[in-house]
């Protein structure tokens, strides 16, 4: 599916691979579909889940196993220690390098994940402001001292539109937004209307809410039974509790609180299920704003065949999901 596209207004052809993106909420079945599609299209998978970047965070992120991958190559997984902060600008560079590499070998890059900003960073024109260690350190100290709600109020005064898009409890994102405001004068200016960097066919999969809620609870229970608590204990010894990003991952945050004696294990389980359901609502809100995504019912027994038919029509030009 790789093809040469002539940049708008230019005379020199450049290789721009067609990317297949599979997006949607947690537990909707993106991983299994991505393997089917990659096999059918001689492709390789590129991760777009911010927490699957972390080495050792396997059970709680439902990271694909070697057997489940069925020999399909996977890229941009397991690149960070749990003490490192996830960086969307760095992710963008790595994901695009993987896209170009796969396409250069006449493969189909299959971008898969539920982290909306990461998907957009890989596929659309997005430039990220730098960071200032002094500003970041000051804001993080204030976050520790005052809590996320107080910093969110400050963000609301500085950039109301940015504050509206960020939960008051999400201290990490509030800090980053305030840092960008300090550096550029505006946070929302860094998130313009999407403009495609790659020609892309964007596939969304979702389930009925009641079905997905049930699947989430079963998935979390399976994680517990597979040894999530033991995984968190091992990662705690490697610095998980000090990791600004990894320690806040769903499941890991709740188990860390259980291990610290803040509540019992049953409560950690319950909060993980509830937190995942809330996260799903945010994922849906993000992806539903993108009219370029073609949505499919993940419960359809002929899902793979229907998606492949759509992808092939899109690639031939009779349907388009490539956006502006």
C-alpha positions as a Markdown table, in Angstrom:
| # | Residue | x | y | z |
|---|---|---|---|---|
| 1 | Unk | 0.0 | 0.0 | 0.0 |
| 2 | Unk | 3.0 | 2.3 | -0.1 |
| 3 | Unk | 2.7 | 4.9 | -2.8 |
| 4 | Unk | 4.4 | 8.0 | -4.1 |
| 5 | Unk | 2.5 | 11.2 | -3.4 |
| 6 | Unk | 3.3 | 14.6 | -4.9 |
| 7 | Unk | 3.3 | 17.2 | -2.0 |
| 8 | Unk | 0.7 | 19.8 | -2.5 |
| 9 | Unk | 2.1 | 22.7 | -4.5 |
| 10 | Unk | 5.4 | 20.9 | -5.1 |
| 11 | Unk | 7.1 | 19.4 | -8.1 |
| 12 | Unk | 9.2 | 16.7 | -6.5 |
| 13 | Unk | 7.6 | 13.3 | -5.7 |
| 14 | Unk | 8.3 | 12.0 | -2.2 |
| 15 | Unk | 7.6 | 8.6 | -0.7 |
| 16 | Unk | 4.6 | 8.9 | 1.6 |
| 17 | Unk | 3.4 | 5.5 | 2.7 |
| 18 | Unk | -0.3 | 4.8 | 3.2 |
| 19 | Unk | -0.7 | 4.0 | 6.9 |
| 20 | Unk | -3.5 | 1.8 | 8.3 |
| 21 | Unk | -4.5 | 3.1 | 11.7 |
| 22 | Unk | -6.7 | 1.0 | 14.1 |
| 23 | Unk | -8.1 | 3.0 | 17.0 |
| 24 | Unk | -10.8 | 2.9 | 19.6 |
| 25 | Unk | -11.4 | 2.4 | 23.3 |
| 26 | Unk | -9.5 | 0.1 | 25.6 |
| 27 | Unk | -10.7 | -3.6 | 25.4 |
| 28 | Unk | -12.6 | -3.2 | 22.1 |
| 29 | Unk | -10.4 | -5.7 | 20.3 |
| 30 | Unk | -7.9 | -3.5 | 18.4 |
| 31 | Unk | -4.9 | -5.8 | 19.0 |
| 32 | Unk | -6.5 | -8.9 | 17.5 |
| 33 | Unk | -7.8 | -7.0 | 14.5 |
| 34 | Unk | -4.4 | -5.4 | 13.9 |
| 35 | Unk | -2.7 | -8.8 | 13.7 |
| 36 | Unk | -5.3 | -10.1 | 11.2 |
| 37 | Unk | -4.9 | -7.0 | 9.1 |
| 38 | Unk | -1.1 | -7.0 | 9.2 |
| 39 | Unk | -1.0 | -10.7 | 8.1 |
| 40 | Unk | -3.4 | -10.0 | 5.2 |
| 41 | Unk | -1.6 | -6.9 | 4.0 |
| 42 | Unk | 2.1 | -8.0 | 4.6 |
| 43 | Unk | 2.4 | -5.4 | 7.3 |
| 44 | Unk | 3.9 | -4.7 | 10.6 |
| 45 | Unk | 2.4 | -3.2 | 13.7 |
| 46 | Unk | 3.5 | 0.1 | 15.3 |
| 47 | Unk | 2.4 | 0.8 | 18.9 |
| 48 | Unk | 0.3 | 3.9 | 19.7 |
| 49 | Unk | -0.4 | 3.1 | 23.3 |
| 50 | Unk | 1.6 | 5.4 | 25.6 |
| 51 | Unk | 1.9 | 2.8 | 28.4 |
| 52 | Unk | 3.1 | 0.0 | 26.2 |
| 53 | Unk | 6.2 | 2.0 | 25.6 |
| 54 | Unk | 7.4 | 0.9 | 29.1 |
| 55 | Unk | 9.6 | -2.2 | 29.6 |
| 56 | Unk | 8.1 | -4.6 | 32.1 |
| 57 | Unk | 4.6 | -3.1 | 32.0 |
| 58 | Unk | 3.2 | -6.1 | 30.3 |
| 59 | Unk | 0.2 | -7.6 | 32.2 |
| 60 | Unk | -1.4 | -4.3 | 33.1 |
| 61 | Unk | -1.2 | -2.9 | 29.6 |
| 62 | Unk | -2.4 | -6.1 | 27.9 |
| 63 | Unk | 0.8 | -6.1 | 25.9 |
| 64 | Unk | 0.8 | -8.6 | 23.1 |
| 65 | Unk | 2.7 | -11.9 | 23.7 |
| 66 | Unk | 5.0 | -13.5 | 21.2 |
| 67 | Unk | 2.4 | -16.3 | 20.6 |
| 68 | Unk | -0.4 | -13.7 | 20.0 |
| 69 | Unk | 1.8 | -11.8 | 17.5 |
| 70 | Unk | 1.9 | -14.8 | 15.2 |
| 71 | Unk | 5.2 | -13.7 | 13.7 |
| 72 | Unk | 4.0 | -10.2 | 12.8 |
| 73 | Unk | 6.8 | -7.7 | 13.5 |
| 74 | Unk | 6.0 | -5.1 | 16.2 |
| 75 | Unk | 7.7 | -1.7 | 16.6 |
| 76 | Unk | 7.9 | 1.1 | 19.2 |
| 77 | Unk | 7.2 | -1.2 | 22.2 |
| 78 | Unk | 9.4 | -1.5 | 25.3 |
| 79 | Unk | 11.6 | 1.6 | 24.7 |
| 80 | Unk | 11.4 | 3.3 | 28.2 |
| 81 | Unk | 12.3 | 2.5 | 31.7 |
| 82 | Unk | 9.5 | 3.1 | 34.2 |
| 83 | Unk | 11.4 | 6.0 | 35.7 |
| 84 | Unk | 11.4 | 7.9 | 32.4 |
| 85 | Unk | 8.6 | 10.3 | 31.4 |
| 86 | Unk | 6.7 | 9.5 | 28.2 |
| 87 | Unk | 7.4 | 12.2 | 25.6 |
| 88 | Unk | 5.0 | 12.5 | 22.7 |
| 89 | Unk | 7.5 | 14.4 | 20.6 |
| 90 | Unk | 10.0 | 11.6 | 20.9 |
| 91 | Unk | 7.3 | 9.1 | 20.2 |
| 92 | Unk | 6.4 | 11.0 | 17.0 |
| 93 | Unk | 10.0 | 10.6 | 15.7 |
| 94 | Unk | 10.2 | 6.9 | 16.5 |
| 95 | Unk | 6.7 | 6.1 | 15.1 |
| 96 | Unk | 7.4 | 8.0 | 11.8 |
| 97 | Unk | 10.8 | 6.3 | 11.5 |
| 98 | Unk | 9.0 | 2.9 | 11.9 |
| 99 | Unk | 6.4 | 3.9 | 9.3 |
| 100 | Unk | 9.1 | 4.9 | 6.8 |
| 101 | Unk | 11.1 | 1.7 | 7.4 |
| 102 | Unk | 8.1 | -0.6 | 7.0 |
| 103 | Unk | 7.0 | 1.2 | 3.8 |
| 104 | Unk | 10.5 | 1.2 | 2.3 |
| 105 | Unk | 10.3 | -2.6 | 2.4 |
| 106 | Unk | 6.9 | -2.5 | 0.7 |
| 107 | Unk | 5.1 | -3.4 | 3.9 |
| 108 | Unk | 1.9 | -1.9 | 5.3 |
| 109 | Unk | 2.5 | 0.1 | 8.5 |
| 110 | Unk | -0.4 | -0.7 | 10.9 |
| 111 | Unk | -0.6 | 1.9 | 13.7 |
| 112 | Unk | -2.5 | 0.5 | 16.6 |
| 113 | Unk | -3.5 | 2.1 | 19.9 |
| 114 | Unk | -5.9 | 4.0 | 22.1 |
| 115 | Unk | -3.7 | 7.0 | 22.9 |
| 116 | Unk | -5.4 | 9.7 | 20.8 |
| 117 | Unk | -2.7 | 12.3 | 21.0 |
| 118 | Unk | 0.0 | 9.7 | 20.0 |
| 119 | Unk | -2.0 | 8.6 | 17.0 |
| 120 | Unk | -2.5 | 12.2 | 15.9 |
| 121 | Unk | 1.2 | 12.9 | 16.5 |
| 122 | Unk | 2.2 | 10.1 | 14.2 |
| 123 | Unk | -0.2 | 10.7 | 11.4 |
| 124 | Unk | -0.9 | 14.5 | 11.4 |
| 125 | Unk | 1.1 | 17.6 | 11.1 |
| 126 | Unk | 1.9 | 18.4 | 14.7 |
| 127 | Unk | 4.9 | 20.4 | 16.1 |
| 128 | Unk | 5.6 | 20.2 | 19.8 |
| 129 | Unk | 7.1 | 23.0 | 21.8 |
| 130 | Unk | 10.3 | 22.2 | 23.7 |
| 131 | Unk | 10.6 | 21.9 | 27.4 |
| 132 | Unk | 12.3 | 24.1 | 30.0 |
| 133 | Unk | 13.7 | 22.1 | 32.9 |
| 134 | Unk | 13.5 | 25.1 | 35.3 |
| 135 | Unk | 9.9 | 25.8 | 34.5 |
| 136 | Unk | 8.9 | 22.1 | 34.6 |
| 137 | Unk | 10.7 | 21.6 | 38.0 |
| 138 | Unk | 8.9 | 24.7 | 39.5 |
| 139 | Unk | 5.5 | 23.5 | 38.3 |
| 140 | Unk | 6.0 | 20.0 | 39.5 |
| 141 | Unk | 7.0 | 21.3 | 42.9 |
| 142 | Unk | 3.9 | 23.4 | 43.0 |
| 143 | Unk | 1.8 | 20.3 | 41.9 |
| 144 | Unk | 3.2 | 18.4 | 44.9 |
| 145 | Unk | 2.6 | 21.3 | 47.3 |
| 146 | Unk | -0.8 | 22.6 | 46.0 |
| 147 | Unk | -2.4 | 19.6 | 44.1 |
| 148 | Unk | -3.7 | 19.4 | 40.6 |
| 149 | Unk | -6.9 | 21.3 | 41.1 |
| 150 | Unk | -5.1 | 24.5 | 42.1 |
| 151 | Unk | -2.9 | 24.4 | 39.1 |
| 152 | Unk | -5.9 | 23.6 | 36.8 |
| 153 | Unk | -7.6 | 26.8 | 38.1 |
| 154 | Unk | -4.5 | 28.7 | 37.1 |
| 155 | Unk | -4.6 | 27.1 | 33.6 |
| 156 | Unk | -8.3 | 28.0 | 33.3 |
| 157 | Unk | -7.4 | 31.6 | 33.9 |
| 158 | Unk | -4.5 | 31.5 | 31.4 |
| 159 | Unk | -6.1 | 29.4 | 28.7 |
| 160 | Unk | -9.8 | 28.4 | 29.2 |
| 161 | Unk | -10.0 | 26.3 | 26.1 |
| 162 | Unk | -7.0 | 24.2 | 27.2 |
| 163 | Unk | -8.4 | 23.8 | 30.7 |
| 164 | Unk | -11.7 | 22.6 | 29.3 |
| 165 | Unk | -9.9 | 19.8 | 27.4 |
| 166 | Unk | -7.9 | 18.5 | 30.5 |
| 167 | Unk | -9.3 | 16.9 | 33.6 |
| 168 | Unk | -8.6 | 18.9 | 36.8 |
| 169 | Unk | -7.2 | 15.7 | 38.4 |
| 170 | Unk | -4.7 | 15.1 | 35.6 |
| 171 | Unk | -1.7 | 16.8 | 37.2 |
| 172 | Unk | 0.8 | 15.7 | 34.6 |
| 173 | Unk | -1.1 | 17.2 | 31.7 |
| 174 | Unk | -1.9 | 20.4 | 33.6 |
| 175 | Unk | 1.7 | 20.9 | 34.3 |
| 176 | Unk | 2.7 | 20.3 | 30.7 |
| 177 | Unk | 0.0 | 22.8 | 29.6 |
| 178 | Unk | 1.2 | 25.4 | 32.0 |
| 179 | Unk | 4.7 | 24.9 | 30.8 |
| 180 | Unk | 3.7 | 25.3 | 27.2 |
| 181 | Unk | 1.7 | 28.5 | 28.1 |
| 182 | Unk | 4.8 | 29.8 | 29.8 |
| 183 | Unk | 7.0 | 29.1 | 26.8 |
| 184 | Unk | 4.6 | 30.0 | 23.9 |
| 185 | Unk | 1.8 | 32.1 | 25.4 |
| 186 | Unk | -0.9 | 29.5 | 24.5 |
| 187 | Unk | -1.4 | 25.8 | 24.9 |
| 188 | Unk | -4.3 | 25.3 | 22.4 |
| 189 | Unk | -2.3 | 26.9 | 19.6 |
| 190 | Unk | -0.2 | 23.7 | 19.6 |
| 191 | Unk | -3.3 | 21.6 | 18.7 |
| 192 | Unk | -4.5 | 23.0 | 15.4 |
| 193 | Unk | -7.2 | 21.4 | 13.1 |
| 194 | Unk | -5.8 | 18.1 | 11.9 |
| 195 | Unk | -3.9 | 18.1 | 8.7 |
| 196 | Unk | -2.6 | 14.8 | 7.5 |
| 197 | Unk | 1.2 | 14.2 | 7.4 |
| 198 | Unk | 0.6 | 10.7 | 5.9 |
| 199 | Unk | -2.1 | 9.3 | 3.6 |
| 200 | Unk | -3.9 | 7.1 | 6.1 |
| 201 | Unk | -6.9 | 4.8 | 6.3 |
| 202 | Unk | -8.3 | 5.2 | 9.8 |
| 203 | Unk | -10.3 | 2.3 | 11.3 |
| 204 | Unk | -12.2 | 2.6 | 14.5 |
| 205 | Unk | -13.6 | -0.3 | 16.5 |
| 206 | Unk | -16.0 | -0.1 | 19.4 |
| 207 | Unk | -18.6 | -2.1 | 21.3 |
| 208 | Unk | -22.0 | -1.4 | 22.9 |
| 209 | Unk | -21.3 | 0.3 | 26.3 |
| 210 | Unk | -22.8 | -2.5 | 28.4 |
| 211 | Unk | -20.8 | -5.1 | 26.6 |
| 212 | Unk | -17.6 | -3.1 | 26.8 |
| 213 | Unk | -18.1 | -2.4 | 30.5 |
| 214 | Unk | -18.4 | -6.2 | 31.1 |
| 215 | Unk | -15.4 | -6.9 | 29.0 |
| 216 | Unk | -13.4 | -4.3 | 31.0 |
| 217 | Unk | -14.2 | -6.0 | 34.3 |
| 218 | Unk | -13.3 | -9.4 | 32.9 |
| 219 | Unk | -10.1 | -8.0 | 31.4 |
| 220 | Unk | -9.0 | -6.4 | 34.8 |
| 221 | Unk | -9.9 | -9.7 | 36.6 |
| 222 | Unk | -7.7 | -11.6 | 34.1 |
| 223 | Unk | -4.9 | -9.2 | 34.7 |
| 224 | Unk | -5.1 | -9.8 | 38.5 |
| 225 | Unk | -5.2 | -13.5 | 38.0 |
| 226 | Unk | -2.2 | -13.3 | 35.6 |
| 227 | Unk | -0.1 | -11.6 | 38.3 |
| 228 | Unk | -0.5 | -7.8 | 38.0 |
| 229 | Unk | 0.2 | -7.3 | 41.7 |
| 230 | Unk | 3.4 | -9.2 | 41.5 |
| 231 | Unk | 4.4 | -7.3 | 38.3 |
| 232 | Unk | 3.8 | -4.0 | 40.1 |
| 233 | Unk | 6.0 | -5.2 | 43.0 |
| 234 | Unk | 8.8 | -6.0 | 40.7 |
| 235 | Unk | 8.5 | -2.7 | 38.9 |
| 236 | Unk | 8.3 | -0.8 | 42.2 |
| 237 | Unk | 11.8 | -2.2 | 43.0 |
| 238 | Unk | 12.9 | -0.7 | 39.7 |
| 239 | Unk | 11.6 | 2.8 | 40.5 |
| 240 | Unk | 8.0 | 2.6 | 39.3 |
| 241 | Unk | 6.7 | 4.7 | 42.2 |
| 242 | Unk | 9.1 | 7.5 | 41.2 |
| 243 | Unk | 8.1 | 7.4 | 37.5 |
| 244 | Unk | 6.0 | 10.5 | 36.7 |
| 245 | Unk | 4.2 | 8.8 | 33.9 |
| 246 | Unk | 4.3 | 5.1 | 34.4 |
| 247 | Unk | 3.2 | 5.3 | 38.1 |
| 248 | Unk | -0.1 | 6.9 | 36.9 |
| 249 | Unk | -1.0 | 4.1 | 34.5 |
| 250 | Unk | -4.4 | 2.4 | 35.1 |
| 251 | Unk | -3.9 | -0.6 | 37.3 |
| 252 | Unk | -0.4 | 0.3 | 38.3 |
| 253 | Unk | -1.5 | 3.4 | 40.2 |
| 254 | Unk | -4.2 | 1.5 | 42.1 |
| 255 | Unk | -1.9 | -1.4 | 42.9 |
| 256 | Unk | 0.8 | 1.0 | 44.1 |
| 257 | Unk | -1.7 | 2.6 | 46.4 |
| 258 | Unk | -2.7 | -0.9 | 47.7 |
| 259 | Unk | 0.9 | -1.8 | 48.4 |
| 260 | Unk | 1.3 | 1.5 | 50.3 |
| 261 | Unk | -1.6 | 0.6 | 52.5 |
| 262 | Unk | -3.9 | 3.3 | 51.2 |
| 263 | Unk | -6.7 | 0.8 | 50.7 |
| 264 | Unk | -7.1 | -3.0 | 50.3 |
| 265 | Unk | -6.7 | -5.1 | 47.2 |
| 266 | Unk | -10.4 | -5.4 | 46.5 |
| 267 | Unk | -10.6 | -1.6 | 46.5 |
| 268 | Unk | -7.6 | -1.5 | 44.1 |
| 269 | Unk | -9.4 | -3.8 | 41.7 |
| 270 | Unk | -12.7 | -1.8 | 41.9 |
| 271 | Unk | -10.9 | 1.5 | 41.3 |
| 272 | Unk | -9.0 | 0.0 | 38.3 |
| 273 | Unk | -12.3 | -1.1 | 36.7 |
| 274 | Unk | -13.9 | 2.3 | 37.4 |
| 275 | Unk | -10.9 | 4.2 | 36.2 |
| 276 | Unk | -10.8 | 2.2 | 33.0 |
| 277 | Unk | -14.4 | 2.8 | 32.2 |
| 278 | Unk | -13.9 | 6.6 | 32.7 |
| 279 | Unk | -10.9 | 6.4 | 30.5 |
| 280 | Unk | -12.9 | 4.7 | 27.8 |
| 281 | Unk | -15.4 | 7.6 | 27.8 |
| 282 | Unk | -12.5 | 10.0 | 27.2 |
| 283 | Unk | -11.1 | 7.9 | 24.4 |
| 284 | Unk | -14.4 | 7.8 | 22.7 |
| 285 | Unk | -14.8 | 11.6 | 23.0 |
| 286 | Unk | -11.3 | 12.1 | 21.4 |
| 287 | Unk | -11.8 | 9.7 | 18.5 |
| 288 | Unk | -15.4 | 10.6 | 17.7 |
| 289 | Unk | -14.2 | 14.2 | 16.9 |
| 290 | Unk | -12.2 | 12.8 | 14.0 |
| 291 | Unk | -14.5 | 12.5 | 11.0 |
| 292 | Unk | -11.8 | 10.7 | 9.0 |
| 293 | Unk | -12.3 | 7.5 | 11.1 |
| 294 | Unk | -14.5 | 4.8 | 9.7 |
| 295 | Unk | -16.2 | 2.9 | 12.6 |
| 296 | Unk | -16.9 | -0.8 | 12.8 |
| 297 | Unk | -18.7 | -2.9 | 15.3 |
| 298 | Unk | -16.1 | -5.0 | 17.1 |
| 299 | Unk | -18.7 | -7.7 | 17.8 |
| 300 | Unk | -19.2 | -8.3 | 14.1 |
| 301 | Unk | -18.1 | -11.9 | 13.4 |
| 302 | Unk | -17.0 | -10.8 | 9.9 |
| 303 | Unk | -15.1 | -7.7 | 11.2 |
| 304 | Unk | -11.8 | -8.5 | 9.6 |
| 305 | Unk | -13.3 | -9.2 | 6.2 |
| 306 | Unk | -15.4 | -6.0 | 6.3 |
| 307 | Unk | -12.4 | -3.9 | 7.4 |
| 308 | Unk | -10.2 | -5.4 | 4.7 |
| 309 | Unk | -12.9 | -4.7 | 2.0 |
| 310 | Unk | -13.1 | -1.1 | 3.2 |
| 311 | Unk | -9.3 | -0.7 | 3.3 |
| 312 | Unk | -8.9 | -2.1 | -0.2 |
| 313 | Unk | -11.6 | 0.2 | -1.6 |
| 314 | Unk | -9.9 | 3.2 | 0.1 |
| 315 | Unk | -6.5 | 2.2 | -1.3 |
| 316 | Unk | -8.0 | 2.0 | -4.8 |
| 317 | Unk | -9.5 | 5.5 | -4.4 |
| 318 | Unk | -13.2 | 4.5 | -4.3 |
| 319 | Unk | -13.3 | 5.4 | -0.6 |
| 320 | Unk | -11.1 | 7.8 | 1.3 |
| 321 | Unk | -10.2 | 8.2 | 4.9 |
| 322 | Unk | -7.1 | 10.2 | 4.3 |
| 323 | Unk | -8.5 | 13.5 | 5.5 |
| 324 | Unk | -7.6 | 17.0 | 4.3 |
